[in-house]
Protein backbone atom coordinates (compact mmCIF):
# COMPACT_ATOMS: atom_id res chain seq x y z
CA UNK A 1 0.00 0.00 0.00
CA UNK A 2 1.51 3.28 -1.20
CA UNK A 3 0.31 5.32 1.79
CA UNK A 4 2.09 2.98 4.24
CA UNK A 5 5.31 3.30 2.24
CA UNK A 6 5.06 7.10 2.21
CA UNK A 7 4.48 7.42 5.96
CA UNK A 8 7.20 4.83 6.69
CA UNK A 9 9.56 6.85 4.49
CA UNK A 10 8.74 10.03 6.43
CA UNK A 11 9.18 8.26 9.77
CA UNK A 12 12.57 6.93 8.69
CA UNK A 13 13.67 10.49 7.90
CA UNK A 14 12.72 11.62 11.41
CA UNK A 15 14.27 8.58 13.08
CA UNK A 16 17.56 8.90 11.21
CA UNK A 17 17.74 12.61 11.94
CA UNK A 18 16.77 12.24 15.58
CA UNK A 19 19.43 9.60 16.29
CA UNK A 20 22.33 11.00 14.29
CA UNK A 21 23.63 13.21 17.08
CA UNK A 22 23.63 10.26 19.48
CA UNK A 23 25.51 8.14 16.93
CA UNK A 24 28.10 10.63 15.68
CA UNK A 25 27.87 13.62 18.04
CA UNK A 26 30.98 12.63 19.97
CA UNK A 27 33.22 12.13 16.94
CA UNK A 28 32.02 15.43 15.47
CA UNK A 29 32.29 17.42 18.68
CA UNK A 30 35.78 16.08 19.41
CA UNK A 31 36.95 17.04 15.89
CA UNK A 32 37.85 13.43 15.03
CA UNK A 33 35.90 13.96 11.80
CA UNK A 34 34.22 16.86 10.12
CA UNK A 35 30.44 16.97 10.28
CA UNK A 36 29.73 15.74 6.76
CA UNK A 37 32.16 12.84 6.87
CA UNK A 38 30.71 11.67 10.20
CA UNK A 39 27.15 11.98 8.91
CA UNK A 40 28.13 10.10 5.74
CA UNK A 41 29.40 7.08 7.70
CA UNK A 42 26.35 7.32 9.97
CA UNK A 43 23.94 7.14 7.03
CA UNK A 44 26.02 4.34 5.48
CA UNK A 45 25.69 2.41 8.75
CA UNK A 46 21.92 2.91 8.77
CA UNK A 47 21.55 1.65 5.21
CA UNK A 48 23.92 -1.29 5.70
CA UNK A 49 22.10 -2.40 8.85
CA UNK A 50 18.70 -2.10 7.20
CA UNK A 51 19.65 -3.96 4.01
CA UNK A 52 21.57 -6.79 5.71
CA UNK A 53 19.61 -7.41 8.91
CA UNK A 54 16.37 -5.47 8.59
CA UNK A 55 14.57 -8.64 7.53
CA UNK A 56 15.14 -10.04 11.04
CA UNK A 57 12.25 -7.87 12.25
CA UNK A 58 9.75 -9.43 9.81
CA UNK A 59 8.65 -11.86 12.52
CA UNK A 60 7.79 -8.93 14.80
CA UNK A 61 5.75 -7.28 12.04
CA UNK A 62 3.84 -10.50 11.33
CA UNK A 63 3.05 -11.01 15.02
CA UNK A 64 2.19 -7.42 15.88
CA UNK A 65 0.50 -6.18 12.70
CA UNK A 66 -1.26 -9.12 10.99
CA UNK A 67 -3.97 -6.82 9.65
CA UNK A 68 -5.11 -5.57 6.27
CA UNK A 69 -3.02 -2.64 4.94
CA UNK A 70 -5.78 -0.08 5.58
CA UNK A 71 -5.70 -0.95 9.29
CA UNK A 72 -1.91 -1.02 9.49
CA UNK A 73 -1.99 2.48 8.03
CA UNK A 74 -3.79 3.73 11.16
CA UNK A 75 -0.92 2.51 13.36
CA UNK A 76 1.66 4.15 11.08
CA UNK A 77 -0.22 7.47 10.94
CA UNK A 78 -0.71 7.50 14.70
CA UNK A 79 2.99 6.81 15.27
CA UNK A 80 3.94 9.45 12.72
CA UNK A 81 1.82 12.13 14.42
CA UNK A 82 3.10 11.21 17.89
CA UNK A 83 6.75 11.07 16.88
CA UNK A 84 6.54 14.23 14.73
CA UNK A 85 5.20 16.24 17.67
CA UNK A 86 7.80 14.74 19.99
CA UNK A 87 10.59 15.37 17.46
CA UNK A 88 9.89 19.06 17.04
CA UNK A 89 9.21 19.82 20.72
CA UNK A 90 12.27 17.73 21.75
CA UNK A 91 10.31 15.26 23.90
CA UNK A 92 12.19 11.90 23.98
CA UNK A 93 9.45 9.51 22.87
CA UNK A 94 10.63 6.17 21.51
CA UNK A 95 9.23 5.48 18.05
CA UNK A 96 9.84 1.75 18.42
CA UNK A 97 7.87 1.59 21.66
CA UNK A 98 5.13 3.85 20.31
CA UNK A 99 4.78 1.61 17.25
CA UNK A 100 4.44 -1.50 19.37
CA UNK A 101 1.86 0.31 21.49
CA UNK A 102 0.02 1.31 18.32
CA UNK A 103 -0.06 -2.33 17.23
CA UNK A 104 -1.57 -3.30 20.59
CA UNK A 105 -4.14 -0.51 20.31
CA UNK A 106 -5.11 -1.75 16.87
CA UNK A 107 -5.50 -5.30 18.18
CA UNK A 108 -7.78 -4.07 20.95
CA UNK A 109 -9.87 -2.02 18.55
CA UNK A 110 -10.25 -4.90 16.10
CA UNK A 111 -10.71 -7.42 18.94
CA UNK A 112 -7.81 -9.46 17.67
CA UNK A 113 -6.11 -11.81 20.12
CA UNK A 114 -2.42 -11.07 19.75
CA UNK A 115 0.36 -13.55 20.46
CA UNK A 116 0.69 -12.93 24.20
CA UNK A 117 3.90 -14.96 24.44
CA UNK A 118 5.63 -12.69 21.92
CA UNK A 119 4.32 -9.55 23.62
CA UNK A 120 5.62 -10.93 26.91
CA UNK A 121 9.03 -11.47 25.32
CA UNK A 122 9.06 -7.85 24.15
CA UNK A 123 8.09 -6.48 27.55
CA UNK A 124 10.70 -8.64 29.30
CA UNK A 125 13.33 -7.46 26.80
CA UNK A 126 12.34 -3.81 27.38
CA UNK A 127 12.77 -4.27 31.12
CA UNK A 128 15.97 -6.30 30.88
CA UNK A 129 17.72 -4.16 28.24
CA UNK A 130 18.28 -1.03 30.39
CA UNK A 131 19.34 -3.15 33.36
CA UNK A 132 21.83 -5.11 31.25
CA UNK A 133 23.07 -1.86 29.66
CA UNK A 134 23.66 -0.21 33.03
CA UNK A 135 25.44 -3.22 34.55
CA UNK A 136 27.72 -4.04 31.63
CA UNK A 137 28.52 -0.41 30.87
CA UNK A 138 29.42 0.08 34.54
CA UNK A 139 31.75 -2.94 34.54
CA UNK A 140 33.31 -2.17 31.15
CA UNK A 141 33.94 1.51 31.88
CA UNK A 142 35.27 0.70 35.36
CA UNK A 143 37.79 -1.73 33.85
CA UNK A 144 38.85 0.80 31.22
CA UNK A 145 39.38 3.52 33.81
CA UNK A 146 41.54 1.22 35.96
CA UNK A 147 43.82 0.14 33.14
CA UNK A 148 47.40 1.40 33.25
CA UNK A 149 48.96 2.55 30.00
CA UNK A 150 52.61 2.79 29.09
CA UNK A 151 51.94 5.15 26.23
CA UNK A 152 49.02 7.46 26.97
CA UNK A 153 49.00 8.97 23.48
CA UNK A 154 48.78 5.58 21.81
CA UNK A 155 45.97 4.62 24.17
CA UNK A 156 44.07 7.83 23.37
CA UNK A 157 44.52 7.25 19.64
CA UNK A 158 43.26 3.68 20.04
CA UNK A 159 40.18 4.84 21.95
CA UNK A 160 39.42 7.42 19.26
CA UNK A 161 39.62 4.77 16.53
CA UNK A 162 37.40 2.40 18.52
CA UNK A 163 34.93 5.23 19.10
CA UNK A 164 34.62 5.79 15.35
CA UNK A 165 34.13 2.06 14.71
CA UNK A 166 31.58 1.87 17.54
CA UNK A 167 29.66 4.81 16.06
CA UNK A 168 29.42 2.90 12.77
CA UNK A 169 28.29 -0.22 14.64
CA UNK A 170 25.68 1.82 16.53
CA UNK A 171 24.32 3.20 13.27
CA UNK A 172 24.29 -0.33 11.84
CA UNK A 173 22.24 -1.73 14.73
CA UNK A 174 19.76 1.14 14.60
CA UNK A 175 19.37 0.59 10.87
CA UNK A 176 18.81 -3.12 11.42
CA UNK A 177 16.32 -2.74 14.27
CA UNK A 178 14.29 0.48 14.21
CA UNK A 179 14.65 1.31 10.51
CA UNK A 180 14.37 -2.39 9.69
CA UNK A 181 11.12 -2.57 11.66
CA UNK A 182 9.69 0.34 9.69
CA UNK A 183 10.99 -1.06 6.43
CA UNK A 184 9.40 -4.44 7.05
CA UNK A 185 6.07 -2.78 7.81
CA UNK A 186 6.17 -0.92 4.49
CA UNK A 187 7.12 -4.03 2.50
CA UNK A 188 10.11 -5.96 1.21
CA UNK A 189 10.23 -5.01 -2.46
CA UNK A 190 13.11 -3.26 -4.22
CA UNK A 191 11.24 0.06 -4.33
CA UNK A 192 10.64 -0.12 -0.58
CA UNK A 193 14.31 -0.78 0.12
CA UNK A 194 15.42 2.09 -2.10
CA UNK A 195 13.01 4.60 -0.54
CA UNK A 196 13.78 3.55 3.04
CA UNK A 197 17.51 3.82 2.30
CA UNK A 198 17.05 7.26 0.72
CA UNK A 199 15.00 8.33 3.74
CA UNK A 200 17.85 7.28 6.03
CA UNK A 201 20.31 9.47 4.13
CA UNK A 202 17.95 12.46 3.91
CA UNK A 203 17.18 12.30 7.61
CA UNK A 204 20.84 12.05 8.57
CA UNK A 205 21.98 15.06 6.55
CA UNK A 206 18.98 17.37 6.66
CA UNK A 207 17.07 16.53 9.84
CA UNK A 208 19.87 15.79 12.28
CA UNK A 209 20.15 18.30 15.07
CA UNK A 210 23.91 18.51 14.72
CA UNK A 211 26.08 18.67 17.81
CA UNK A 212 23.47 19.13 20.51
CA UNK A 213 23.78 18.56 24.21
CA UNK A 214 22.22 15.14 24.68
CA UNK A 215 20.75 13.67 27.82
CA UNK A 216 24.06 11.91 28.42
CA UNK A 217 25.88 15.24 28.58
CA UNK A 218 23.27 16.56 30.96
CA UNK A 219 24.05 13.69 33.34
CA UNK A 220 27.80 14.20 33.38
CA UNK A 221 30.57 15.37 31.08
CA UNK A 222 31.39 12.60 28.64
CA UNK A 223 34.95 11.36 28.13
CA UNK A 224 36.13 9.22 25.23
CA UNK A 225 36.08 6.08 27.37
CA UNK A 226 32.55 6.88 28.62
CA UNK A 227 31.26 7.41 25.10
CA UNK A 228 33.03 4.29 23.79
CA UNK A 229 31.80 1.93 26.51
CA UNK A 230 28.26 3.36 26.45
CA UNK A 231 27.84 3.13 22.69
CA UNK A 232 29.41 -0.31 22.44
CA UNK A 233 27.24 -1.86 25.16
CA UNK A 234 24.12 -0.18 23.76
CA UNK A 235 24.84 -1.35 20.21
CA UNK A 236 25.46 -4.94 21.34
CA UNK A 237 22.16 -5.03 23.25
CA UNK A 238 20.27 -3.70 20.20
CA UNK A 239 22.04 -6.18 17.91
CA UNK A 240 21.07 -9.11 20.13
CA UNK A 241 17.47 -7.82 20.15
CA UNK A 242 17.52 -7.67 16.36
CA UNK A 243 18.68 -11.28 16.08
CA UNK A 244 15.69 -12.34 18.19
CA UNK A 245 13.30 -10.07 16.24
CA UNK A 246 12.60 -7.83 19.24
CA UNK A 247 11.91 -4.16 18.41
CA UNK A 248 14.26 -2.26 20.71
CA UNK A 249 14.66 1.44 21.44
CA UNK A 250 18.19 2.66 20.78
CA UNK A 251 17.68 5.62 23.11
CA UNK A 252 16.60 3.24 25.86
CA UNK A 253 19.79 1.18 25.73
CA UNK A 254 22.11 4.14 25.12
CA UNK A 255 20.73 6.27 27.94
CA UNK A 256 20.98 3.33 30.34
CA UNK A 257 24.52 2.54 29.21
CA UNK A 258 25.51 6.19 29.73
CA UNK A 259 24.14 6.04 33.26
CA UNK A 260 26.08 2.83 33.94
CA UNK A 261 29.31 4.42 32.71
CA UNK A 262 28.68 7.45 34.91
CA UNK A 263 28.02 5.34 37.98
CA UNK A 264 31.41 3.67 37.58
CA UNK A 265 32.98 6.97 38.70
CA UNK A 266 32.06 6.78 42.36
CA UNK A 267 33.23 10.32 43.11
CA UNK A 268 31.44 11.78 40.09
CA UNK A 269 28.22 13.71 40.60
CA UNK A 270 25.52 12.60 38.17
CA UNK A 271 22.46 14.65 37.34
CA UNK A 272 19.78 11.96 37.34
CA UNK A 273 16.75 14.10 36.52
CA UNK A 274 17.15 13.67 32.70
CA UNK A 275 17.40 9.90 33.13
CA UNK A 276 14.22 9.68 35.19
CA UNK A 277 12.49 11.90 32.63
CA UNK A 278 13.52 9.46 29.89
CA UNK A 279 12.28 6.49 31.93
CA UNK A 280 8.87 8.14 32.32
CA UNK A 281 8.69 8.62 28.56
CA UNK A 282 9.64 4.96 28.00
CA UNK A 283 6.58 3.98 29.99
CA UNK A 284 4.34 6.54 28.32
CA UNK A 285 5.46 5.92 24.71
CA UNK A 286 3.65 2.58 24.17
CA UNK A 287 0.64 3.77 26.18
CA UNK A 288 0.33 6.93 24.06
CA UNK A 289 0.71 4.88 20.88
CA UNK A 290 -1.92 2.38 22.03
CA UNK A 291 -4.49 4.99 23.08
CA UNK A 292 -3.97 7.23 20.05
CA UNK A 293 -4.27 4.36 17.57
CA UNK A 294 -7.32 2.96 19.32
CA UNK A 295 -9.04 6.35 19.00
CA UNK A 296 -7.88 6.91 15.42
CA UNK A 297 -8.74 3.48 13.99
HUPE-V133726 format. One record per pair of residues at least 4 apart in sequence whose ideal C-beta (glycine too) atoms are under 6 Angstrom apart, sorted by the first residue. I is the first residue (numbers start at 1). GAP is how many residues later the second one is. D is the distance in whole Angstrom. If there is no record, write none. Layout:
# HUPE-V133726
i->[I | I]
gap->[GAP | GAP]
d->[D | D]
This chain:
# HUPE-V133726
i->[1 | 3 | 4 | 4 | 4 | 4 | 5 | 7 | 7 | 8 | 8 | 8 | 9 | 9 | 11 | 11 | 12 | 12 | 12 | 12 | 12 | 13 | 13 | 13 | 13 | 14 | 14 | 14 | 15 | 15 | 16 | 16 | 16 | 16 | 17 | 17 | 17 | 18 | 19 | 19 | 20 | 20 | 20 | 21 | 21 | 21 | 22 | 23 | 23 | 23 | 23 | 24 | 24 | 24 | 24 | 25 | 25 | 26 | 26 | 27 | 27 | 27 | 27 | 27 | 28 | 28 | 28 | 29 | 32 | 33 | 33 | 39 | 39 | 41 | 42 | 42 | 43 | 43 | 43 | 45 | 45 | 45 | 46 | 46 | 46 | 46 | 47 | 47 | 48 | 48 | 49 | 49 | 49 | 49 | 50 | 50 | 50 | 50 | 50 | 53 | 53 | 54 | 54 | 54 | 56 | 56 | 57 | 57 | 57 | 57 | 58 | 59 | 60 | 60 | 60 | 61 | 61 | 61 | 63 | 63 | 64 | 65 | 65 | 67 | 67 | 74 | 74 | 74 | 75 | 75 | 75 | 75 | 78 | 78 | 78 | 78 | 79 | 79 | 79 | 79 | 80 | 82 | 82 | 82 | 83 | 83 | 86 | 86 | 92 | 92 | 93 | 93 | 93 | 94 | 94 | 94 | 96 | 96 | 96 | 97 | 97 | 97 | 98 | 98 | 100 | 100 | 101 | 101 | 101 | 102 | 102 | 104 | 105 | 105 | 105 | 106 | 106 | 107 | 107 | 108 | 109 | 109 | 114 | 122 | 124 | 125 | 125 | 128 | 129 | 129 | 130 | 130 | 132 | 132 | 133 | 133 | 133 | 133 | 133 | 133 | 133 | 134 | 134 | 134 | 136 | 136 | 137 | 137 | 137 | 137 | 137 | 137 | 137 | 138 | 138 | 138 | 140 | 141 | 141 | 141 | 142 | 144 | 149 | 159 | 159 | 162 | 162 | 163 | 163 | 163 | 166 | 166 | 166 | 169 | 170 | 170 | 173 | 173 | 173 | 174 | 174 | 175 | 176 | 176 | 177 | 177 | 177 | 181 | 183 | 186 | 187 | 202 | 203 | 204 | 213 | 215 | 215 | 216 | 216 | 217 | 218 | 218 | 219 | 219 | 219 | 219 | 220 | 220 | 220 | 222 | 222 | 226 | 226 | 229 | 230 | 230 | 230 | 231 | 233 | 234 | 234 | 234 | 237 | 238 | 238 | 238 | 241 | 241 | 250 | 251 | 252 | 255 | 259 | 262 | 272 | 281 | 284 | 288 | 293]
gap->[68 | 70 | 65 | 69 | 72 | 182 | 181 | 69 | 73 | 174 | 177 | 178 | 186 | 190 | 69 | 171 | 167 | 170 | 184 | 187 | 188 | 186 | 189 | 190 | 194 | 4 | 69 | 73 | 80 | 163 | 30 | 184 | 187 | 188 | 186 | 190 | 191 | 69 | 4 | 155 | 22 | 184 | 188 | 4 | 188 | 191 | 232 | 19 | 144 | 147 | 148 | 4 | 14 | 18 | 143 | 4 | 186 | 4 | 201 | 5 | 6 | 11 | 137 | 140 | 7 | 10 | 183 | 182 | 128 | 4 | 5 | 165 | 166 | 127 | 129 | 162 | 157 | 158 | 161 | 123 | 126 | 127 | 125 | 129 | 133 | 154 | 150 | 153 | 4 | 124 | 4 | 123 | 126 | 127 | 4 | 125 | 129 | 130 | 133 | 123 | 189 | 122 | 126 | 129 | 186 | 189 | 123 | 124 | 127 | 188 | 126 | 186 | 4 | 185 | 187 | 4 | 123 | 124 | 52 | 55 | 39 | 7 | 38 | 4 | 5 | 219 | 222 | 223 | 27 | 28 | 31 | 218 | 24 | 214 | 215 | 218 | 4 | 19 | 20 | 23 | 4 | 16 | 206 | 210 | 4 | 12 | 5 | 7 | 186 | 189 | 5 | 188 | 192 | 155 | 157 | 191 | 82 | 151 | 153 | 152 | 188 | 189 | 187 | 191 | 147 | 186 | 185 | 188 | 189 | 187 | 191 | 186 | 185 | 188 | 189 | 187 | 191 | 5 | 7 | 186 | 185 | 188 | 5 | 124 | 4 | 4 | 121 | 4 | 108 | 124 | 122 | 126 | 4 | 105 | 4 | 100 | 101 | 104 | 120 | 123 | 124 | 122 | 125 | 126 | 4 | 97 | 4 | 92 | 93 | 96 | 120 | 123 | 124 | 122 | 125 | 126 | 89 | 88 | 120 | 123 | 122 | 81 | 6 | 65 | 69 | 4 | 66 | 61 | 64 | 65 | 62 | 65 | 66 | 66 | 61 | 65 | 62 | 65 | 66 | 4 | 76 | 4 | 4 | 66 | 61 | 65 | 71 | 66 | 13 | 6 | 5 | 4 | 4 | 4 | 4 | 40 | 59 | 6 | 42 | 5 | 53 | 56 | 43 | 51 | 52 | 55 | 42 | 48 | 50 | 4 | 5 | 4 | 35 | 32 | 27 | 28 | 31 | 4 | 24 | 19 | 20 | 23 | 16 | 10 | 12 | 15 | 5 | 7 | 4 | 4 | 30 | 23 | 16 | 8 | 4 | 4 | 4 | 4 | 4]
d->[4 | 5 | 6 | 5 | 6 | 5 | 5 | 5 | 5 | 5 | 6 | 4 | 5 | 5 | 6 | 6 | 6 | 6 | 5 | 4 | 6 | 5 | 5 | 4 | 6 | 6 | 6 | 5 | 6 | 6 | 6 | 5 | 3 | 5 | 4 | 3 | 5 | 6 | 6 | 6 | 5 | 5 | 4 | 4 | 5 | 5 | 6 | 5 | 5 | 5 | 5 | 6 | 4 | 5 | 5 | 6 | 6 | 6 | 4 | 4 | 5 | 5 | 6 | 6 | 5 | 5 | 5 | 5 | 6 | 5 | 4 | 5 | 6 | 6 | 5 | 5 | 6 | 5 | 4 | 5 | 3 | 5 | 5 | 4 | 6 | 4 | 5 | 5 | 6 | 6 | 6 | 4 | 3 | 4 | 4 | 4 | 5 | 5 | 6 | 4 | 6 | 6 | 3 | 5 | 5 | 6 | 5 | 4 | 5 | 6 | 5 | 4 | 6 | 5 | 5 | 6 | 5 | 5 | 5 | 5 | 4 | 5 | 5 | 4 | 5 | 6 | 5 | 4 | 4 | 6 | 5 | 5 | 5 | 5 | 4 | 5 | 6 | 5 | 5 | 5 | 6 | 5 | 6 | 6 | 6 | 5 | 4 | 4 | 5 | 5 | 6 | 6 | 5 | 4 | 6 | 5 | 5 | 5 | 5 | 6 | 4 | 5 | 5 | 4 | 6 | 6 | 3 | 3 | 4 | 4 | 4 | 5 | 4 | 4 | 4 | 5 | 6 | 4 | 5 | 6 | 5 | 5 | 6 | 6 | 6 | 6 | 5 | 6 | 5 | 5 | 6 | 4 | 6 | 6 | 6 | 6 | 6 | 6 | 5 | 4 | 4 | 5 | 6 | 4 | 6 | 5 | 6 | 5 | 6 | 4 | 4 | 3 | 5 | 4 | 5 | 5 | 4 | 4 | 4 | 4 | 4 | 5 | 4 | 5 | 6 | 6 | 6 | 6 | 6 | 5 | 6 | 5 | 5 | 5 | 5 | 4 | 5 | 4 | 5 | 5 | 5 | 5 | 5 | 5 | 5 | 5 | 5 | 5 | 4 | 5 | 4 | 6 | 5 | 6 | 5 | 6 | 4 | 6 | 4 | 6 | 6 | 4 | 6 | 5 | 5 | 6 | 5 | 6 | 5 | 5 | 5 | 6 | 5 | 5 | 4 | 5 | 5 | 6 | 4 | 4 | 4 | 4 | 5 | 5 | 6 | 6 | 4 | 4 | 6 | 6 | 6 | 5 | 5 | 5 | 6 | 6 | 6 | 6 | 6]
